[in-house]
Every structure is written in C-alpha cells, then in structure tokens.
Amino acid sequence: MRPATHGLDRCAVRLGKVLLHSLELDDLLSIDCAELKHVVTVHSEIFTYAHESAEFGRILKRTLNTIDGRILYLICSLLYPGNNVRKLTGSNFIYDLVDHAAKHGERVFLLGAEPVANQGAIHVFRAKYPHLMIDGYSPPFCSDLQKQEWNGEILRRIAQFNPAHLVVCFGPPKQERWISQNSDYLFRAFPGPRSARHNGFRWSERSGCFGCSQSGSVGDARPRCSKCPTLL
C-alpha cells in the first residue's frame, strides 16, 4: 500500500523517523483520490511506538500522519516556525469526519470499541444527522489479528456496507497494524474515490494520556469508548 501523498509534501515536516502532514480538514477528509488514504493522528504514544518498533515505523512510512498532541505540536512549531504547522486532535477528529460525511452524503463505518460504545456513538450521530449513512461493528475479543474467521466477518460487514470512511478503534498500535494488514483488500474492495479510509479516532475524553481508560454512557453528547487499550 502507498499513501495518498500526491501534492502533500509541501505541507509536511519531519520529526525523528516520522513524516507529519499539516492539511486543511477538507483536504484531509476528501475522498477524491485513487489510492488508499490511511490517516494516523500521531500523538506521543504512537510517536514512541514508531521509534521502538521497526515494523510500526515502516507502517507509518506508508500512512498520512497528522500532528496530534500538545508536545509534538510545540516541538514541530519550534523546529519549523515558517511551515504553518497544524494540530489535529484525534479525540475531536471523529466529530469533524462525521460532520463532513453528513454534508457530502458519504457513508461512515465505525469498527471497534465495545458494542455499547459502538452503537451508542451511532445513535448519537444519527440523532444529530438524521440523513447520515452510518453503521458499525464491534468484533469479539481476539488476540490474533491474523485469525481468518475473525477478519473474514469484519471484512464482510465492511464490504456489505460499502463505506467511504472506515473508522478503526482498536487502540494503537493494533489498529494501524490491522489496517496495514488488510490494506490490499480494502483497496480492491473499494476502488476509485471510495478508497479513502481513516483510523486512529478514539471515542474518549482525554485523561492525562491518549488512552481509553474511562467508561462513558452511550447517552452522553460526546460518546466515549469504554474499552481498555488492549481490546484487540
């Protein structure tokens, strides 16, 4: 899989081993591309994984990485003062994406989190955007991302719904590994403009670090993920 980076290098800065992009939200969410767009909102935890794991570092060389988190944003701003560096908060990104999809008539599929959190998020978004085409699936716990039966059911549900945007909430670095593992299938299944995919959005409020350690009611105005980071 290659990242959809045509024309984006002018918006990029490098921090350590990671290339980070600063884009307008509409450009980032646009599905008008011929390649799989795998977006990773890079915060300190993901940045650390990229430098501790050679495998994960290679994955981030093929993804469209945005700046998430105050520390990375401040460092990039200091190192690249004239580059108009932008921060994109991952915990808010899902709301921006859904708003964008509702305005453009695009389909959204939410994958991961516990069933109550997954369906709760869908309920909240449908209430706010009555015409939004959104669905989701919370797979059972599985420690093996290579398990054929487990992956088969996930991919079957995604293909059946045929989304423009796929939101994966397995927790880093497993969500990035899952998308990378299945990127060829996702690209073949949804060719052309519908090939844009997004990941890394967390239905949670921050509590010190970028983890899903808090539980929330599905009736909250901002649905939160009640899974722990090791769900998958």
C-alpha positions in Angstrom: 0.0 0.0 0.0 1.2 3.5 -0.8 -0.1 6.6 1.0 -2.1 9.2 -1.0 0.5 11.9 -0.7 0.5 13.4 -4.2 1.0 17.2 -3.8 1.2 17.0 0.0 4.9 17.2 0.6 4.8 21.0 0.8 2.7 20.6 3.9 5.0 18.1 5.6 7.6 18.3 8.4 9.8 15.5 9.7 10.2 14.7 13.4 12.6 11.9 14.1 11.6 9.0 11.8 8.0 10.2 11.2 6.8 12.5 8.4 3.9 14.7 9.7 1.4 16.5 7.5 -0.5 19.7 8.2 -3.6 19.9 6.0 -6.8 21.7 5.9 -9.6 19.5 7.2 -11.5 19.4 3.9 -8.3 18.3 2.1 -7.6 15.6 4.6 -11.1 14.2 4.5 -11.5 14.4 0.8 -12.1 11.0 -0.9 -11.2 12.4 -4.4 -8.2 10.2 -4.7 -7.2 7.0 -6.4 -5.2 5.5 -3.5 -6.0 4.2 -0.1 -5.8 7.1 2.3 -4.8 5.7 5.7 -4.8 8.6 8.2 -3.0 8.3 11.5 -3.3 11.0 14.2 0.2 10.9 15.7 0.5 11.6 19.4 3.3 10.9 21.8 2.3 7.2 22.3 2.3 6.5 18.5 5.4 8.6 18.0 7.2 6.4 20.6 5.9 3.2 19.0 7.3 4.3 15.7 10.8 4.6 17.2 10.7 1.5 19.3 9.2 -0.9 16.7 10.8 -1.2 13.2 7.6 -2.8 11.9 5.4 0.0 13.2 7.9 2.6 11.8 7.6 1.0 8.4 3.8 1.2 8.6 3.9 5.0 9.3 6.1 5.5 6.2 3.0 4.4 4.2 0.4 6.4 6.0 -0.8 10.0 6.1 0.3 11.2 9.5 -1.1 14.3 11.2 0.0 16.0 14.4 -2.0 15.2 17.5 -1.0 16.2 21.0 0.5 19.4 22.5 4.0 18.1 22.9 4.5 17.1 19.3 2.8 20.3 18.1 5.1 22.5 20.2 8.2 20.7 19.1 7.2 20.9 15.4 6.3 24.6 15.7 9.7 25.4 17.2 11.6 23.4 14.6 9.6 24.6 11.6 8.4 28.2 12.5 7.5 29.1 9.0 5.6 26.0 8.0 2.2 26.8 9.3 2.1 23.6 11.4 -1.4 22.5 12.4 -2.5 20.3 15.2 -5.4 17.9 14.7 -6.8 16.4 18.0 -7.6 12.8 17.4 -10.4 12.8 20.0 -12.2 15.5 18.1 -11.5 14.2 14.6 -14.4 11.7 14.6 -16.8 14.6 15.0 -15.3 16.6 12.2 -15.3 13.5 10.0 -19.0 12.7 10.6 -19.9 16.3 10.0 -18.0 16.3 6.7 -19.6 12.9 5.7 -23.1 14.2 6.5 -22.6 17.3 4.4 -21.2 15.3 1.4 -23.6 12.3 1.6 -20.7 9.9 2.4 -21.0 6.6 4.3 -19.2 6.0 7.6 -18.4 2.7 9.2 -17.3 2.5 12.9 -15.2 -0.5 13.7 -14.1 -1.5 17.2 -14.8 -0.5 20.8 -17.3 -2.4 23.0 -20.7 -3.0 21.5 -22.4 -0.4 23.8 -19.9 2.3 22.9 -20.1 1.5 19.2 -23.9 1.5 19.0 -24.1 4.5 21.3 -21.9 6.5 19.0 -24.0 5.6 16.0 -27.2 6.5 17.9 -25.8 10.0 18.8 -24.6 10.7 15.3 -27.9 9.6 13.8 -29.8 11.8 16.2 -27.6 14.8 15.2 -27.5 14.0 11.4 -30.8 12.2 10.5 -29.7 11.6 6.9 -26.2 10.3 7.8 -25.4 6.9 6.4 -23.6 5.3 9.3 -23.2 1.8 10.6 -20.7 -0.1 12.8 -19.5 -3.4 14.2 -17.8 -4.4 17.4 -16.0 -7.7 16.9 -15.5 -10.1 19.8 -12.1 -10.1 21.6 -9.4 -11.7 19.5 -5.7 -11.6 20.4 -4.6 -12.8 16.9 -5.1 -10.2 14.2 -4.3 -12.9 11.6 -7.3 -15.1 12.5 -9.1 -15.8 9.3 -12.6 -16.3 10.7 -12.4 -13.1 12.8 -11.1 -11.0 9.9 -13.5 -12.5 7.5 -16.6 -11.4 9.4 -15.1 -7.8 9.8 -14.3 -7.5 6.1 -17.7 -9.0 5.1 -19.6 -6.4 7.1 -17.4 -3.5 5.8 -17.9 -4.7 2.2 -21.7 -5.1 2.7 -22.0 -1.5 3.9 -19.5 -0.1 1.3 -18.4 3.0 3.3 -16.4 6.0 2.1 -14.8 6.3 5.5 -13.7 3.5 7.8 -13.0 4.5 11.4 -11.0 1.8 13.3 -10.8 1.9 17.1 -8.7 -1.0 18.3 -6.2 1.2 20.1 -2.6 1.8 18.9 -0.6 0.2 17.5 -3.0 -2.7 16.8 -5.5 -0.5 14.8 -2.7 0.7 12.5 -1.4 -2.9 12.1 -4.8 -4.2 11.2 -5.4 -1.6 8.5 -1.9 -2.2 7.1 -2.5 -5.9 7.1 -5.8 -5.6 5.2 -5.0 -2.5 3.1 -4.8 -4.5 -0.2 -8.2 -6.0 0.4 -9.7 -2.6 1.3 -8.3 -1.0 -1.8 -9.6 -3.7 -4.1 -13.0 -3.8 -2.4 -13.5 0.0 -2.7 -11.7 1.3 -5.8 -11.7 4.9 -7.1 -13.0 7.8 -5.0 -14.4 5.5 -2.3 -10.9 4.3 -1.3 -10.3 6.8 1.4 -10.0 5.3 4.9 -9.3 6.8 8.2 -8.2 5.4 11.6 -7.0 6.4 15.0 -10.1 8.1 16.3 -10.9 7.4 19.9 -14.4 7.8 21.4 -13.0 9.1 24.6 -12.2 12.2 26.6 -8.5 12.5 27.4 -7.5 11.6 30.9 -3.8 12.5 31.2 -2.7 10.4 28.3 -4.2 9.3 25.0 -5.8 6.1 26.3 -9.3 4.7 26.6 -9.3 4.2 30.4 -12.6 5.9 31.2 -16.0 4.5 30.6 -18.9 6.6 29.4 -22.6 6.4 28.9 -23.9 5.9 25.4 -26.3 8.7 26.1 -23.5 11.3 26.5 -23.5 14.1 24.0 -19.9 13.0 23.2 -19.9 9.2 23.2 -16.8 7.7 24.9 -15.2 4.4 24.4 -15.5 2.1 27.4 -12.9 -0.4 26.2 -9.4 -0.8 27.6 -6.5 -0.2 25.2 -5.9 -3.9 24.9 -9.2 -4.8 23.5 -7.6 -6.3 20.4 
